[in-house]
């Protein structure tokens, strides 16, 4: 499977890791990958409380720096998985589902590739972010099922 521009959101979690492993096995290729991390309000709030940040701006700058460094490292792996040297990274704040769809539109993504849920150990149906992206996005969505299937009785 070869795509033009893939939007690949990541929360750096288990669901993302499993999805990326499956994409590698599927031999998905892309001309370009936009690697996106959305920092939600809850993460910002918890960070400010735990680290006693003096302002929202200060906390946002620190969180953005951390995320950009993680994405920079992740971009090397994504480049290998999708067989492209063209990987860009974006860090933004807000509601993940809404922001993913906004970036998909702005970047004119050929497809948004997203795991079925962030933590496969506790979910057996699509997560809230995935459902929001499916319902709001005008771009095609490729949902990668993650987690172990339970045997039916």
Secondary structure, DSSP 4 states (H G I P E B T S, - for coil): -EEEEEEEE--SSHHHHHHHHHHHHHT-EEEEEEEEEEE-HHHHHHHHHHHT-S-HHHHHHHHHHHHHHHHHHHHHHHHHHHT-S-EEEEEEES-HHHHHHHHHHHTT-SEEEEES-S-TTT-SS--HHHHHHHHH-SS-EEEE--SPPPPP-
